[in-house]
């Protein structure tokens, strides 16, 4: 799902968790005992607050319980938004250096 939304992103380990980056971290994720942790940063959570209301979440994380299907389309949209945010920041940095 992440790869579909951000085909140019690179996989890496950061803070001991798998992550995808493209002009900075897009999202982290990790398997826990009872859920999959998805960490799209505070911006990713805030932008989709209403759609994530059904899941336990915090400022920068959401928990998807095992035994329930992952909200694939929502994950793709969150990743796409994070990619656009990072691209905009990278573009602004590049323009500032000129």
C-alpha positions in Angstrom: 0.0 0.0 0.0 2.8 2.4 0.9 4.8 1.5 -2.2 1.7 2.1 -4.4 1.2 5.6 -2.9 4.9 6.5 -3.0 6.6 4.5 -5.7 9.8 6.5 -5.4 10.1 6.2 -1.6 13.0 4.3 -0.2 12.7 1.8 2.7 14.9 2.2 5.7 15.2 1.5 9.4 14.9 4.5 11.6 14.6 4.6 15.4 14.5 0.8 15.2 11.4 0.7 13.0 10.8 0.1 9.3 10.1 3.4 7.5 9.7 4.9 4.1 11.4 8.1 3.2 11.3 10.5 0.3 12.7 13.9 1.0 12.4 12.9 4.7 10.4 10.3 6.6 7.0 9.7 5.2 5.7 7.0 7.6 7.0 4.5 10.1 5.2 1.2 10.9 5.7 -1.7 13.3 3.9 -4.9 14.4 3.0 -5.0 18.1 1.3 -7.7 20.2 -2.3 -6.7 19.4 -2.0 -4.2 16.6 0.0 -2.7 13.8 1.4 0.7 14.6 1.3 3.2 11.8 3.2 6.4 12.4 2.5 9.1 9.7 3.6 12.0 11.9 1.3 14.5 13.5 0.4 16.1 10.2 -0.7 12.7 8.8 -2.9 12.1 11.8 -4.4 15.6 11.9 -5.3 15.7 8.3 -7.3 12.5 8.6 -8.6 12.8 12.1 -12.2 12.1 11.3 -11.5 9.0 9.3 -9.1 7.7 12.0 -11.6 8.2 14.7 -12.6 4.5 14.8 -9.0 3.6 15.7 -7.0 4.2 18.9 -4.6 7.0 18.0 -2.3 9.7 19.5 -0.7 12.8 18.1 1.5 10.9 15.6 0.4 7.3 15.7 -2.6 5.1 15.0 -3.2 1.5 16.0 -4.8 -0.9 13.5 -6.0 -4.0 15.4 -5.0 -7.5 14.3 -8.1 -9.4 13.0 -9.5 -6.4 11.2 -8.8 -5.5 7.6 -6.4 -2.6 7.1 -8.0 0.5 5.8 -5.9 0.3 2.6 -7.4 3.3 0.7 -7.0 5.5 3.8 -3.4 4.4 4.2 -2.7 5.2 0.6 -4.2 8.6 0.9 -2.2 9.4 4.1 1.0 8.3 2.4 0.2 10.4 -0.7 -0.4 13.4 1.5 2.8 12.9 3.4 4.6 12.6 0.1 3.2 15.8 -1.2 4.1 17.6 2.1 7.7 16.4 1.9 8.0 17.3 -1.8 6.7 20.8 -1.0 9.3 21.2 1.8 12.1 20.0 -0.5 11.0 22.4 -3.2 10.9 25.3 -0.8 14.4 24.5 0.5 15.7 24.2 -3.1 14.2 27.5 -4.1 15.5 29.2 -1.0 19.1 28.1 -1.8 18.9 29.7 -5.2 
